[in-house]
Amino acid sequence: MQFLLRSLILLSVIIAKGHAEEVKPTPEAKSSMKTESETAAKPMPEEKPEKDKKSTKKEKSISKSLPEMSMGDSKAPVTIIDYSSLTCAHCAKFHTNVLPKIEKDYIKPGYVRMIFRDYPGDQVSIKAHQVAWCRGEIKYLDFLKLLYETQEKWLSATDPVAALKSIALQHGITPKQFDTCLKNQELLDQIIQVRLEGQKKYNIKATPTIIINAKIYPRALSFEEFEEIANSLLEPTLEKAKKNKEVKEIKETKEIKKVKS
């Protein structure tokens, strides 16, 4: 509980300072943010030493990190780390318009590996990221894609959380699973932990923030921008692949001539 409270307080401070892209929440979202911030700010009653020991054990048990979610070959020469928020419009545009092209031209051929990390910017996005994890790591990327594709629909609804639930129920999540997911304190801690670690390591001030081979790009890249960056990094690899292809073609030509003669 102490870890959760500290995490929520830190997250509230970070958001208040504008370290994430500002999202215009609905009145319900604003109310939710105020209520949870006020609750987190209340001091905890003093506990006995025995309870402190139990609390320490619990803190250790919920500090397990989320699994690393990625697409592509782990040995790919280019690695992208994407920190995005599910309520960020620029993130949605990148995920729906640019990522499919990157996947087709760079990830599937084995040139690029892409790692996805949650970076919620408000209380509604925290719930959306929890929903993405509802069915575990096997379905995480599918739900991430779904929630970005339907972002405008559920985010502009009078009750975004109810709209999220409606979408989730249409894609294999039961009402009980949905409610349990949003009440999962360990999952909440893990998502916030990813955000805090990312902010600390890369000084993230906006979403999306995209890191390509350790270089930070604090914005959504167009496919043309990504292509220029990736091709410059892949130049030695592409040159080697071109030579290998030429050698293979020469060998095949010689074999054909040999057979004919």
N, C-alpha and C positions, 0 to 999 in steps of 0.2 A: 504493500500500500504506500509505504514511504517513497519507494522508487517511482511509483505512478504519480504521486503528488508532485514530486520534484520535476518529473518529466513534463507534466501538464503546465506547471508554473514556468519552466524554461521555454516551452513551446509558446505560451501566451506572450512572454516577453519578446521572443524572436518575431512573432507575427506582428506585435505592436510596433516594433522598430522597422517593419517593412522589409524583412529579409526574404519574403516570398511575394510572388506577384499578387497584387490586390485583386480580390474577387468581390463583386457586389452581392452579398448574401441577401436572401429574402428576409422579411421581418422575423419569420420563425427561426431562421438560422442565426440572426443577430441575438434573439432572445436566448437561444441555446448556448451561444458563445458566452454571453454575459453570465448566465446561470452557472455554467461549468467553471468559468474563470473564478467567480466568487466562491464557489465551493472549494476549489483548489487552494485559494488564498487563505482559507480558515485554518488556524493552527490546530494541530492534532493534540488531543489530551495527553498529558504525561503518562507514560506507561512504566510498569515495573520492569526490572532487569530481565525477569523470565520471559516476558512478552517481547522484549527487545531482541532476545535470542531467537525467538520464533520468527520475528519479523525479518531478521537477517537471513534465516534459512529460506523464507519465502522469496526474498529479494533475489537470492541466488537462483532459485528455481525458475523465475520468470525472466531472467536476464539472457536466456538462450536467444541467439540471433535468428532472424528469418532466413530461410534458404536463399541462396543467390539464384535469381531467375534470369535466364539468358537465352539468346538464340544464336546459333552458329557454332563453328568449330572452336574449341578452347585453345587450339594452337594457331588460330588465325593471326596474321601479322598486324592487323589493326583491331583494337579493342575500343568500343564506345561504352561509356557509362551514362545513362540517361536518368537524371533526377527530374521527375515531373509530378504535378498535382492534378488529380482528376477533376478539379473545378477550374483549371487553367485553360482558357480558350486557345492560347498559343500552343499549349501542349497537345490539345486535341487535334489542332490543325497539323502539327508535326506527325502525330501518330496515325492519323487517317490519310494524309496526303503524301507525306514524304517517306515514312517508314516502309510502306509496301514496295516502293521503288528501290530502297536500300536493300530490302530483303531479297528482291528478285535479282538485282545486279551485283550485290556484294556479299550478302550473308549466305545465300544458298550455294554460290560457287566456292565458298570457303575463304574468302578474303577478309571478312569482318565478323567479329563476335560482338553482340550487343547485350549489355547488362542493364536490367531495369531496376530502379530503386524508387521507393515511395517517398514523396516529399510533400505531404499535405500542407495546405496553406490556411485552412480554416476548419471549423468543426464539421461542416458538411463534407468536405473532402476527406477528413479522417474517416467518417462513416463509409464513404464510397470506397476508400482503400480497404477498409475492413470487409466490405462486401466482396471485393475482388479476391480476397483470401478465403472466403466462406467455404469453398470446396477444395481448399488446399492447393499445394503447388502444381498439381497436375492440371488444374483448370484455371490457374491464376492468369496466365497470358491470354487465354480466351476471354476471360471476364474483363481484363484490362482493355482489350480491343473493343469489346462490346460497350463498355461504359464510356469510352472516348467517342465511339460512333454515335451513341445516343445522348451525349452530354447535354446538348441544347434542350432536349426533351425533358430530362429529369431535373436539370439544374434550374430551368425557368418555371418549373411547376410551383404552385402555391405551397406545397409541402414536398420538398425535394427528397426527404427520406422515404416518404410514402411512395413517391414515384420510383425511387430506387428499388423498393420492395416489390413493386408491381413488375418491374423488369426482371428482377431476380427470380420471382416465382414463375415467370414465363421461360426461364432457362435452367430449370432443374433444381433450384433451391427451394426447400420447403419453408413454410412460415416459421416453424420451430427452429430450423437451421439459421434463418435470417436473424431472428430475435436473439438466439444464442450467440451468434457471431458478433452482433453489436454490443453484447454484454461481456464479451471475452476480454477481460482486463489484461491478460498476458499478451494477446494479439495487439491490443492498443499500445502497450508498452513497447513492443517490438517494432511497430511502425514508427512510433515517435523516436525510438532509439536510432533507426536508420536515418531519419531526418536530422537529428542532432549530430550524429557522426559525420554525415555529409556536409553539414554547415560548418562544422569545426575543421574538417580536412580540406574542403575546397572553397570555404568562405562564400557559400552560395547566397546570392542576394535576389535572385529572380528565378522563375520557372518558365520554360524548362532551362536547366543548365546541362550542357552536354560536354562530356570530357572525352576527347579523342586522343588516345596514346598519351595520356597525362596532360594534354593541353586543354585549358578550360574555355568553353564558348558559352557565355551566359545569355543565350537567346535560342530561339527556334531557328534552325538552319534550313534554307531552301535545299532542294535536291541538288541544284547546280553548285551551291556553296559546298555542300558535303562532297560532291563528286570531285571538285577541285582539290579539297583537302585530302581526301582518301587516295586519289590517284598519285599525288605527290609522295605520300607515304608508301604506296604500293609499287612505285616505279621499279625498284630492284626485283620485286616478286613478279611483276608483270613481264619484265624483260627476260627473266629466267624462264617463265612459262612460254614466252614467245620462241625462245631458242630451243626449248625442249620440243615444242610443236614442229618447228622447222626440221630438227634432227629426225623426229619421228616420220615426217612426210618424206624425207630423203631416203630413209631406210625402207619405207613402204614402196617407194618408186623403184628402188633397186631390186626388191623382192619380186615385183611385178615383171620387170625386165628379165630377171633370171628365169622366171617361170615360162615366159614367152619364148625365150631362146632355147 
